[in-house]
Amino acid sequence: MRHFLLICLFFSGTCSLQAQYLTVSDTTTLRIKITDTQNRPIFGVYVINKNKSFLITSSDIDGECIIHNRLLHPNDSIQFQGMGYKLVTYTPAALQKIDRIQLEELSYQLEETIVQSISTEELLNKVSAKLKKLPRSTLPYCNFYGNAQYEKITNYRDTTLEYRREYGYYFTSGDIRPKNIWDQSFRSYFLPVYTQRSYNLTNNGSDTLSPLYITTEDNRFDAGTRKIFTLLRAVQLYGPLFSGTHTYEFKPVDTDSLDYVYSFHTRSQDYPDQTRISCKGTLVIDFHRHILKRMTFEYIDYQLLRQVLLTNRRKTSSPYSTRADLTFGYDKNNQIYIRSCQTTTQWKYDLGNDFLVLEQPSRMLPSAGNLIEKEAFCCYDYKPVKKEFRTHSVAVKIHVAQRNPLGTYDSLLFSRLPLLLEKGRSFDDLNRYADIEQQFQRNNNKTYYPDNFLNGFNGFVGVGRDDKAFRENTYQVRKKILELFGTPALPDQITGQK
C-alpha cells in the first residue's frame, strides 16, 4: 500500500484568497429539485450562469442541486441544461420562489428501425460485440504501446496557472477484463520524452507554487494530477457499448450515408449499483463497417477507484463536472483502442468531509476559484510490444520512469506537433510572471516533482532510499526504456493507421 506524505504547509496566496471569500455576507442557499414531466429525477443537469459563462453546479442522483446565493447577481440569467431536454432559463428572483423545475424532453423525428433492415437494438448489440476485452488470463505487463501526446492547461479564476505539453510513449496492458473490482491487471503509463512545460503558479499567479502537492486530512491537492487516464479506463470498463447496452437508454439522433448517431444516458435506477458511470452524450457508428468511431460526453461522473463518503440517502455525487470527447482506432487485429480524448473538468465544490476522493484538484480551494482543468491525449499509433519486452522487469521500469516525468524541450519539435488544446491567452497570462520561452527552457530535462516526492513512496523501488541514489535510479531506468523502444517518431512520420 502506498502512503501519501503528510505535509502541513500552506502558501500565503491561498490564505489570502480564502479570506477574500469569507467576507461574503450572503451565505444562504437554494435547494431545487429537477425532474422530467413524469416527476422522475434528472441527474447531471448543468446549472449555468449564462452572463458569466460559469458552471454553478449540477443536479445529483436525486435530481437535487444546491445554489449558493453568493454566486448570483440580480441581473444574471440562470440556465438549466440537461442532455436530451429543452433548456430553461430563470432570473435569480424567480428561483427564490420555486423549489422544483420540470424539464421537457426533446423529441427526435426519426424512426427506431433504420436502413439495411437492422433495428437499433440489433445494431448496438452488433457494435458492442466487437468491443471485446482481452481475457483475464492475459499477463499484466505492458503489452501495447504507441507514440503519444499529452497536454494540460490549468485555469483558476479565469487565469492560466500552468501550461503543459508532452510527447513520448503510451504503454498499456490493453483492455484486460478485470479479475476483481480493483482492476489490478490493467496497466496505463505515459512516458514523456519531450516536454514543453511552464512554471506552476500559485492561485493568484504571483509566485511559483511550492509545494506541488499537499495531502493532509483537511487539505489535498496535486498540481500534476492527470484525471484523463482514469476516465479512459472508466469508459473501457463501464461506458456505453463497452459494457453492453442494458444499463443505458439509446435514441437515434441522426442518420446519413456515413454514420449513425445516437444519444445515450445512464438508466437512473442502475447507478451506482449496476454501473459505475452516470453520463449523457452521443456516439457515432460507422454506417458501413458497424464500428464505434466517436463518443462525446455532455457530462460523465465515474466511480472508478474513487472512495466517496455516502450519506444515509446513498448519494454518489462528485465535486467536479467533466465533459469529454473521445475518438477510437483499431489495430491490425481489429482490437479497439482509444485514439484521442479531450476533457474539461470544472470543480463545483471544495474537498472536505463530503468528498473522499483519489482524484485531487490541481490547486487548493478549487470551487472558490472556479478551477478548470483541461486535458488532452492522442495515441498516434497502437502496436504490440515485442514478446521479449513483455516482462515484469520492463513493466516495473516503465512504472518507475513515468512516476516523476521529465523530458527535453525542443522548440522546433513542438512547433511541428499539432495543438490538442487551444492555448487561447494562456501564454499571455503566464508571461506576466516570466517570459514563457524562458520557463520552457528552465524546465528542460527537469523532473516534475521535487526529489523527495517519491522517496520512500514507490513500492517498486523500496522505502527509505537516499534522494541522490533514488534520482539516479529513476534516470537510469528511464534511459533503459528509451534504449529498448528508441526515440518516438513524430505524428507525420507514422503511417499505416486505420
HUMOSUL-V159343 format. One record per helix or strand of 3 or more residues. SS is the DSSP state (A for helix, B for strand). FROM is the first residue (numbers start at 0). TO is the last residue. If there is no record, write none. Layout:
ss: <SS | SS>
from: <FROM | FROM>
to: <TO | TO>
This chain:
ss: <A | B | B | A | B | B | A | B | B | A | B | A | B | B | B | B | B | A | B | B | A | B | B | B | B | B | A | A | A | A | A | A | A | A>
from: <11 | 28 | 45 | 49 | 53 | 63 | 68 | 76 | 87 | 91 | 99 | 119 | 143 | 158 | 187 | 212 | 219 | 227 | 247 | 258 | 267 | 276 | 291 | 319 | 335 | 371 | 386 | 391 | 410 | 425 | 435 | 450 | 466 | 490>
to: <21 | 34 | 48 | 51 | 57 | 67 | 70 | 80 | 90 | 94 | 101 | 128 | 155 | 171 | 196 | 214 | 221 | 237 | 254 | 265 | 269 | 285 | 301 | 329 | 346 | 378 | 388 | 402 | 415 | 430 | 441 | 452 | 484 | 492>
